Amino acid sequence: MALTDAVSYALDHDAGVAQKHAAVTAQAHAVAVQMGQTFPEVSGQLQNYLQKSANYGGSYAVIGLAPQSVFSQNTASISTNYTLNAGGLGLLQLASAKASLEQAREDLARSEDLIAQNVTNAFYTVAENQTIVTLDRSDLGYQHVLVAAARIKARAGVSAGVDVLRAQVAEAKSASTLVAAVASVQNSREALAHTIGAPLDTQFAISTIIPQPMLPNGSIDTLENIALSARPDIVSARKALLSVQETRKGWIREIFPTFQITAAMGNQYSPTETGFLQQELDAQFLVENQQRIAAGLPPLPLADEPKVARGSPGYWQLGLTSTFTLPIIDYGQRHTERVNDDAQIASDEAALDQVISQAQVDVRQQYRAAQTALVQLSYAQEEARLGTESARIAQLQYRNGVIALTDVFQAQQTSVQAQTDLVNAQVAYVNAVVALRVGLGTYDARSAVADLR
């Protein structure tokens, strides 16, 4: 499992992320519902009405009308029903719903970004520990060589036998350090698996080469502008401020009327009515032919029998109901509403300013931290190179009796520490770049680590 796989796995299995994603989908549904209430919906309808009865007087029996025993009717229509609040209440509610949606998205993005940073840190902690194991094995081999050199010099009478003991002590210490480093690798692997919610024996594809991603291009002002337009917390704060500003504008909405608008058009056809009309025409045609025969005239041909036209020319209807309500005694509700709206605007403006300031601080500090880590990395590379060369030369000098064994120990310890500092600097730089990417708001949790292996 590579880093990108680990981040994806953590995002897919984290209970907090799942809960926040559900909150986003619920709020998105609330926005869609509010849009349906704010703007007119258009509906299509197909309806078939069928009724059969026998000896049933119906509701019009009092005026001597009886329903037909069999009746059917087909209707196809397109209609809309729209409640227009002239004061903008629907738009205010929609703005509030959208602000809540942005807050839910910001909460989700913040959780995902935090997971990306934590998984990246845990992933490269394993890589760091693996590299340290390699360094400790190299150090143990170095100590083996020193022990052999000390024994040769002691047998030759060039150095005291105590040098052999000192070299063996250093060798044992290096072996102990290696054992601890190997255990740290396993511990960090299990910690990574636990962080992403995977089984503890999960295998990870961790390279021994720690990547060095490029810093984002642009000046600090450019990066700040990117963050101010892309960070979800700023978008959320701006939406919240817009919502309360719209609410404040709608304070006088009660002086506007409410309009209930209905409209429909379609086609309505009753086969039952057509059938009854055709029966009446058939009966009239039969009577007319009988009269013609009685008068000695030839009957009319069946082609002249009248037929009821099928279908209908369609229909349309419009309706408008206007309602105007003005509060006369409201016990201070209108006044306190306006005071509350002003207070909410002031609060959200302060919150937006605070979020913008925090974003600027984050970008500046994260960019500075990444730059610092990059410079420190270059120094650490030089330090490790010089430390390795110094330890190699010290070992050669000891073999030739130029320096004492303690000087060799000191050179090797300095070399090991320098190489350890290099690994730490590499991991610190990667973590700093990921933190900066997340802080800009242009990367999501997966894309922030997509180029890291």
C-alpha positions as CSV (number, residue, x, y, z in Angstrom):
1,M,0.0,0.0,0.0
2,A,1.6,3.3,-1.2
3,L,1.1,6.7,0.5
4,T,-1.8,7.7,-1.9
5,D,-3.5,4.3,-1.2
6,A,-3.0,4.8,2.6
7,V,-4.6,8.3,2.5
8,S,-7.5,7.0,0.4
9,Y,-8.0,4.1,2.7
10,A,-8.0,6.3,5.7
11,L,-10.5,8.7,4.1
12,D,-12.8,5.8,3.2
13,H,-12.7,4.1,6.6
14,D,-12.7,7.1,9.0
15,A,-15.9,7.3,11.0
16,G,-15.6,11.1,11.4
17,V,-15.2,11.7,7.7
18,A,-18.2,9.5,7.0
19,Q,-20.3,11.4,9.4
20,K,-19.2,14.8,8.0
21,H,-19.8,13.5,4.5
22,A,-23.3,12.5,5.5
23,A,-23.8,16.0,6.9
24,V,-22.7,17.5,3.6
25,T,-25.2,15.3,1.6
26,A,-28.0,16.1,4.0
27,Q,-27.3,19.9,3.7
28,A,-27.1,19.6,0.0
29,H,-30.5,18.0,0.0
30,A,-31.8,20.8,2.2
31,V,-30.5,23.3,-0.4
32,A,-32.2,21.5,-3.2
33,V,-35.5,21.4,-1.2
34,Q,-35.2,25.1,-0.5
35,M,-34.5,25.8,-4.2
36,G,-37.7,23.9,-5.0
37,Q,-39.6,26.1,-2.6
38,T,-37.9,29.4,-3.7
39,F,-38.2,28.9,-7.5
40,P,-41.1,27.4,-9.5
41,E,-41.2,23.7,-10.2
42,V,-42.7,22.4,-13.5
43,S,-44.5,19.0,-13.3
44,G,-45.9,16.7,-15.9
45,Q,-48.9,14.5,-15.2
46,L,-50.6,11.7,-16.9
47,Q,-53.9,10.7,-15.3
48,N,-56.6,8.1,-16.1
49,Y,-59.9,8.4,-14.2
50,L,-62.3,5.5,-14.2
51,Q,-65.6,5.2,-12.3
52,K,-68.4,2.6,-12.4
53,S,-71.6,2.7,-10.3
54,A,-75.1,1.3,-10.2
55,N,-78.3,2.9,-8.7
56,Y,-76.1,5.7,-7.3
57,G,-77.7,9.2,-7.0
58,G,-74.5,11.1,-6.4
59,S,-74.1,14.6,-5.0
60,Y,-76.2,16.2,-7.7
61,A,-79.3,14.0,-7.2
62,V,-81.0,17.0,-5.4
63,I,-81.2,18.8,-8.7
64,G,-82.3,15.8,-10.6
65,L,-78.9,14.8,-12.1
66,A,-77.6,11.3,-11.9
67,P,-74.0,10.2,-12.6
68,Q,-73.3,7.9,-15.5
69,S,-72.9,4.3,-14.5
70,V,-69.6,4.1,-16.4
71,F,-67.2,7.0,-16.8
72,S,-63.6,7.3,-17.8
73,Q,-61.4,10.3,-18.6
74,N,-57.7,10.8,-19.6
75,T,-55.7,13.8,-18.8
76,A,-52.1,14.9,-19.9
77,S,-50.9,18.2,-18.5
78,I,-47.9,20.3,-17.6
79,S,-48.4,22.5,-14.6
80,T,-46.6,24.8,-12.1
81,N,-47.4,26.1,-8.6
82,Y,-45.3,28.9,-7.3
83,T,-45.5,30.9,-4.1
84,L,-43.8,34.3,-4.7
85,N,-42.7,36.1,-1.6
86,A,-42.1,39.7,-2.9
87,G,-40.1,40.5,0.2
88,G,-37.5,37.8,-0.7
89,L,-38.1,35.4,2.2
90,G,-37.4,32.4,-0.1
91,L,-34.1,33.9,-1.2
92,L,-33.1,34.6,2.4
93,Q,-33.8,31.0,3.4
94,L,-31.9,29.7,0.3
95,A,-28.9,31.9,1.3
96,S,-29.0,30.5,4.8
97,A,-29.2,26.9,3.5
98,K,-26.2,27.5,1.1
99,A,-24.2,29.0,4.0
100,S,-24.9,25.9,6.1
101,L,-23.8,23.7,3.1
102,E,-20.5,25.6,2.8
103,Q,-19.9,25.2,6.6
104,A,-20.5,21.4,6.3
105,R,-18.1,21.2,3.3
106,E,-15.5,23.2,5.2
107,D,-15.8,20.9,8.2
108,L,-15.4,17.9,5.9
109,A,-12.4,19.4,4.1
110,R,-10.7,20.2,7.4
111,S,-11.1,16.7,8.6
112,E,-9.8,15.2,5.4
113,D,-6.8,17.6,5.3
114,L,-5.9,16.6,8.9
115,I,-6.0,12.9,8.0
116,A,-3.8,13.6,4.9
117,Q,-1.2,15.3,7.1
118,N,-1.3,12.6,9.9
119,V,-1.0,9.7,7.4
120,T,1.8,11.4,5.6
121,N,3.7,12.0,8.9
122,A,3.1,8.4,10.0
123,F,4.1,7.0,6.5
124,Y,7.4,8.8,6.4
125,T,8.0,8.0,10.0
126,V,8.2,4.4,8.9
127,A,10.5,5.4,6.0
128,E,12.7,7.4,8.5
129,N,12.9,4.5,10.9
130,Q,13.8,2.1,8.0
131,T,16.6,4.4,6.9
132,I,17.9,4.6,10.5
133,V,18.0,0.8,10.6
134,T,20.2,1.0,7.5
135,L,22.4,3.5,9.2
136,D,22.6,1.4,12.4
137,R,23.6,-1.6,10.4
138,S,26.3,0.4,8.7
139,D,27.5,1.7,12.1
140,L,27.6,-1.9,13.5
141,G,29.7,-2.9,10.5
142,Y,32.0,0.0,11.2
143,Q,32.3,-1.1,14.8
144,H,33.2,-4.6,13.7
145,V,36.1,-3.2,11.6
146,L,37.3,-1.2,14.6
147,V,37.2,-4.3,16.9
148,A,39.3,-6.2,14.3
149,A,41.7,-3.3,14.0
150,A,42.1,-3.0,17.8
151,R,42.8,-6.7,18.1
152,I,45.5,-6.5,15.4
153,K,47.2,-3.5,17.0
154,A,47.0,-5.1,20.5
155,R,48.7,-8.3,19.3
156,A,51.3,-6.2,17.6
157,G,51.9,-4.3,20.9
158,V,51.1,-1.0,19.2
159,S,48.1,-0.2,21.4
160,A,46.9,-1.3,24.8
161,G,44.5,-4.2,25.2
162,V,41.9,-1.8,26.7
163,D,41.3,-0.5,23.2
164,V,39.9,-3.9,22.3
165,L,37.5,-3.7,25.2
166,R,36.5,-0.2,24.3
167,A,35.9,-1.3,20.7
168,Q,33.8,-4.2,21.9
169,V,31.7,-2.0,24.1
170,A,31.0,0.3,21.2
171,E,30.2,-2.7,19.0
172,A,27.7,-4.0,21.6
173,K,26.1,-0.6,21.9
174,S,25.7,-0.4,18.2
175,A,24.1,-3.9,18.1
176,S,21.7,-2.8,20.9
177,T,20.8,0.4,19.0
178,L,20.1,-1.7,15.9
179,V,17.7,-4.0,17.7
180,A,15.8,-1.0,19.1
181,A,15.7,0.6,15.6
182,V,14.3,-2.6,14.1
183,A,11.6,-2.6,16.7
184,S,10.8,1.0,16.0
185,V,10.2,0.2,12.3
186,Q,7.6,-2.5,13.3
187,N,6.0,-0.1,15.8
188,S,5.7,2.7,13.3
189,R,4.2,0.3,10.7
190,E,1.6,-0.8,13.2
191,A,1.0,2.8,14.2
192,L,0.5,3.7,10.5
193,A,-2.0,0.9,10.0
194,H,-3.9,2.0,13.1
195,T,-3.9,5.6,11.9
196,I,-5.7,4.6,8.6
197,G,-7.9,2.0,10.2
198,A,-6.3,-1.0,8.4
199,P,-5.3,-4.4,9.9
200,L,-2.1,-4.1,11.9
201,D,-0.3,-6.6,9.6
202,T,-0.9,-4.5,6.5
203,Q,2.1,-4.2,4.2
204,F,3.2,-0.8,2.9
205,A,5.2,0.0,-0.1
206,I,7.7,2.4,1.5
207,S,10.7,3.4,-0.5
208,T,14.1,4.0,1.0
209,I,14.4,7.2,-1.0
210,I,12.4,10.0,0.6
211,P,11.0,12.3,-2.1
212,Q,11.8,16.0,-2.4
213,P,8.7,17.7,-3.9
214,M,9.0,21.2,-5.4
215,L,7.7,24.2,-3.5
216,P,4.6,25.9,-5.0
217,N,5.6,28.6,-7.5
218,G,4.9,32.3,-6.8
219,S,5.6,34.9,-4.2
220,I,4.1,34.9,-0.8
221,D,1.5,37.5,-1.9
222,T,0.5,35.2,-4.8
223,L,0.1,32.2,-2.4
224,E,-1.9,34.3,0.0
225,N,-4.3,35.4,-2.8
226,I,-4.7,31.7,-3.8
227,A,-5.5,30.7,-0.2
228,L,-8.0,33.6,0.2
229,S,-9.9,32.5,-2.8
230,A,-9.6,28.7,-2.4
231,R,-9.6,27.8,1.3
232,P,-12.9,26.2,2.4
233,D,-12.9,28.0,5.7
234,I,-12.8,31.4,4.0
235,V,-15.5,30.4,1.5
236,S,-17.7,29.2,4.4
237,A,-17.2,32.4,6.4
238,R,-18.0,34.6,3.4
239,K,-21.2,32.5,2.7
240,A,-22.2,32.9,6.3
241,L,-21.7,36.7,6.2
242,L,-23.7,36.9,2.9
243,S,-26.5,35.0,4.5
244,V,-26.9,37.3,7.5
245,Q,-26.5,40.4,5.2
246,E,-29.4,39.1,3.1
247,T,-31.4,38.4,6.2
248,R,-30.8,42.0,7.3
249,K,-32.0,43.3,3.9
250,G,-35.2,41.2,4.3
251,W,-36.2,43.0,7.5
252,I,-39.0,44.8,5.7
253,R,-40.3,41.8,3.9
254,E,-43.7,42.0,5.7
255,I,-44.7,45.1,3.7
256,F,-44.6,43.1,0.5
257,P,-47.5,40.8,-0.6
258,T,-47.3,37.1,-1.2
259,F,-48.4,35.8,-4.6
260,Q,-49.7,32.3,-5.2
261,I,-49.4,31.6,-8.9
262,T,-50.7,28.5,-10.6
263,A,-50.6,27.6,-14.3
264,A,-51.4,24.5,-16.3
265,M,-51.9,23.4,-19.9
266,G,-52.7,20.0,-21.4
267,N,-55.3,17.8,-23.1
268,Q,-58.3,16.2,-21.5
269,Y,-60.4,13.5,-23.2
270,S,-63.3,11.3,-22.0
271,P,-63.9,8.1,-24.0
272,T,-67.1,7.6,-22.0
273,E,-68.6,10.9,-23.2
274,T,-67.6,10.2,-26.7
275,G,-69.2,6.8,-26.6
276,F,-72.5,8.2,-25.3
277,L,-72.6,10.9,-27.9
278,Q,-71.9,8.4,-30.6
279,Q,-74.7,6.2,-29.4
280,E,-77.1,9.2,-29.5
281,L,-76.0,10.0,-33.1
282,D,-76.4,6.3,-34.1
283,A,-80.0,6.3,-32.6
284,Q,-80.9,9.5,-34.5
285,F,-79.4,8.1,-37.7
286,L,-81.5,4.9,-37.3
287,V,-84.7,6.9,-36.7
288,E,-84.0,9.1,-39.7
289,N,-83.6,6.1,-42.0
290,Q,-86.8,4.5,-40.6
291,Q,-88.6,7.8,-41.4
292,R,-87.2,7.9,-44.9
293,I,-88.3,4.2,-45.5
294,A,-91.7,5.0,-44.3
295,A,-91.9,7.9,-46.7
296,G,-90.9,5.7,-49.6
297,L,-87.4,7.2,-49.8
298,P,-84.2,5.1,-49.9
299,P,-82.2,5.0,-46.6
300,L,-79.0,7.0,-46.2
301,P,-75.8,5.1,-46.7
302,L,-73.7,4.2,-43.7
303,A,-71.0,6.5,-44.9
304,D,-73.3,9.5,-44.2
305,E,-73.7,8.4,-40.5
306,P,-72.1,11.3,-38.4
307,K,-69.1,10.4,-36.2
308,V,-68.1,12.1,-33.0
309,A,-64.7,13.8,-33.3
310,R,-62.0,12.1,-31.2
311,G,-59.6,14.1,-28.9
312,S,-59.9,17.7,-27.8
313,P,-58.2,21.0,-28.7
314,G,-56.5,21.1,-25.3
315,Y,-56.9,23.5,-22.4
316,W,-54.9,26.0,-20.3
317,Q,-55.6,27.8,-17.0
318,L,-53.9,30.6,-15.0
319,G,-54.5,31.6,-11.4
320,L,-53.1,34.3,-9.1
321,T,-53.8,34.9,-5.4
322,S,-52.3,37.9,-3.7
323,T,-52.1,38.2,0.1
324,F,-50.9,41.2,2.1
325,T,-50.3,41.0,5.8
326,L,-49.0,43.9,7.9
327,P,-48.2,43.4,11.6
328,I,-49.9,46.0,13.8
329,I,-49.0,44.8,17.3
330,D,-46.0,42.5,17.5
331,Y,-44.6,43.2,21.0
332,G,-41.2,44.3,19.8
333,Q,-40.5,41.4,17.6
334,R,-39.7,43.6,14.6
335,H,-37.3,45.8,16.5
336,T,-35.5,43.0,18.2
337,E,-35.2,41.2,14.9
338,R,-33.4,44.2,13.4
339,V,-31.1,44.6,16.4
340,N,-30.3,40.9,16.2
341,D,-29.6,41.1,12.4
342,D,-27.1,43.9,13.0
343,A,-25.4,42.0,15.7
344,Q,-25.1,38.9,13.6
345,I,-23.6,40.9,10.7
346,A,-21.0,42.4,13.1
347,S,-20.2,39.0,14.5
348,D,-19.8,37.3,11.1
349,E,-17.7,40.2,9.7
350,A,-15.3,39.8,12.7
351,A,-15.3,36.1,12.1
352,L,-14.4,36.5,8.4
353,D,-11.6,38.9,9.3
354,Q,-10.2,36.4,11.8
355,V,-10.4,33.6,9.3
356,I,-8.6,35.7,6.6
357,S,-5.9,36.7,9.1
358,Q,-5.5,33.0,10.2
359,A,-5.2,32.0,6.5
360,Q,-2.5,34.6,5.9
361,V,-0.6,33.5,9.0
362,D,-0.9,29.8,8.0
363,V,0.4,30.4,4.5
364,R,3.3,32.6,5.6
365,Q,4.4,30.3,8.4
366,Q,3.9,27.1,6.3
367,Y,5.8,28.6,3.4
368,R,8.6,29.8,5.6
369,A,8.7,26.4,7.3
370,A,9.0,24.7,3.9
371,Q,11.7,27.1,2.8
372,T,13.6,26.6,6.0
373,A,13.3,22.8,5.8
374,L,14.6,23.0,2.2
375,V,17.7,25.0,3.3
376,Q,18.3,22.8,6.3
377,L,18.0,19.8,4.0
378,S,20.9,21.1,1.8
379,Y,23.0,21.7,4.9
380,A,22.1,18.2,6.3
381,Q,23.2,16.7,3.0
382,E,26.5,18.4,3.2
383,E,26.9,17.5,6.9
384,A,26.2,13.8,6.2
385,R,28.6,13.8,3.3
386,L,31.4,15.3,5.4
387,G,30.6,13.2,8.4
388,T,30.8,10.0,6.4
389,E,34.1,11.0,4.9
390,S,35.5,12.1,8.3
391,A,34.6,8.7,9.8
392,R,36.2,6.8,6.9
393,I,39.4,8.8,7.3
394,A,39.4,8.4,11.1
395,Q,39.2,4.7,10.7
396,L,42.2,4.7,8.3
397,Q,44.2,7.0,10.7
398,Y,43.5,4.7,13.6
399,R,44.7,1.7,11.7
400,N,48.0,3.6,10.9
401,G,48.4,4.8,14.5
402,V,47.8,8.5,13.7
403,I,44.8,9.0,16.1
404,A,43.5,7.3,19.3
405,L,40.4,5.0,19.4
406,T,38.4,7.6,21.2
407,D,38.8,10.0,18.2
408,V,37.5,7.3,15.9
409,F,34.4,6.8,18.2
410,Q,33.8,10.6,18.1
411,A,34.1,10.8,14.4
412,Q,31.7,7.8,13.9
413,Q,29.1,9.2,16.3
414,T,29.3,12.5,14.5
415,S,28.8,10.8,11.1
416,V,25.8,8.7,12.4
417,Q,24.2,11.8,13.9
418,A,24.7,13.7,10.7
419,Q,23.1,11.0,8.6
420,T,20.2,10.8,11.0
421,D,19.8,14.6,10.8
422,L,19.6,14.2,7.0
423,V,16.8,11.7,7.2
424,N,15.0,13.9,9.7
425,A,15.4,16.9,7.4
426,Q,14.1,15.0,4.4
427,V,10.9,13.9,6.4
428,A,10.5,17.5,7.8
429,Y,10.6,19.0,4.3
430,V,8.0,16.5,2.9
431,N,5.7,17.2,5.8
432,A,6.2,21.0,5.4
433,V,5.3,20.8,1.7
434,V,2.1,18.8,2.4
435,A,1.1,21.2,5.1
436,L,1.6,24.1,2.7
437,R,-0.4,22.5,0.0
438,V,-3.3,21.8,2.4
439,G,-3.0,25.3,3.7
440,L,-3.5,26.8,0.3
441,G,-6.8,25.1,-0.2
442,T,-6.1,24.2,-3.8
443,Y,-5.3,20.6,-3.0
444,D,-7.7,18.1,-1.5
445,A,-6.5,15.3,0.8
446,R,-5.7,12.9,-2.1
447,S,-4.1,15.3,-4.5
448,A,-1.8,16.8,-1.8
449,V,0.1,13.5,-1.7
450,A,-0.5,12.3,-5.3
451,D,3.1,12.9,-6.4
452,L,4.8,11.4,-3.3
453,R,6.0,7.9,-3.3
